[in-house]
């Protein structure tokens, strides 16, 4: 690394060059990428923090072996990191996220068009609310509620100029949220995705618990009727008929 120094500790990455010093906690690393050596360099090492500028380090020919080791180590660290959800939930700019709402609409002539409106989006444990605001008057134009149970997927698209979050809905047009600030939309997406996944996981756990309870209940019922058959209270035919009823056969 020409005129550069990269130091790793148990808690952070410290980078020093002739004109700057940068310290990145290991817990703040979202991703790491390594570009293979070129004609004049040993490659490029890119470190992506969660919500900060990328750190790009140019590797010399002699430093590529160490750079590969650093990349392998940091890649492992990044794959075990998660967004700081507690901090995101306390961030006022994320709790009331300002963006542009894009909705697909249809004119009387059946011509489809995209309607753009300023909006403020608020995240809850089971839904989001989208408060529509006039782009010029800032007048409240109503609030749209989107339940997590109606969302099939949430995707983030980071571009050069515009950034989008796309919510795909089952049986209805999707919703697109646009925000030019890349850090802000990344933060909002991380919190939204976490809440959405938590809701889905909780729902699946409830379904599994209900299935287990149903299975246990059916088993107990069968044992009760089997015991009555063994005691001679009911006949074999009556027991078989009851068994088919309980098992839905």
Secondary structure, 3 states (H helix, E strand, C coil): CCCCEEEECCCEEEEECCCCEEEEEHHHEEEEEEECCCCCCCEEEEEEECCCCCEEEEECHHHHHHHHHHHHHHHHHHHCCCCCHHHHHHCHHHHCEEEEEEEEEECCCCCEEEEEEEEEEEECCCEEEEEEECCCCCCEEEEEEEEHHHEEEEEEEECCCCEEEEEEECCEEEEEEECCCHHHHHHHHHHHHHHHHHHHHHHHHHHHHHHHHHHHHHHHHHHHHHHHHHCCCCCHHHHHHHHHHHHCC
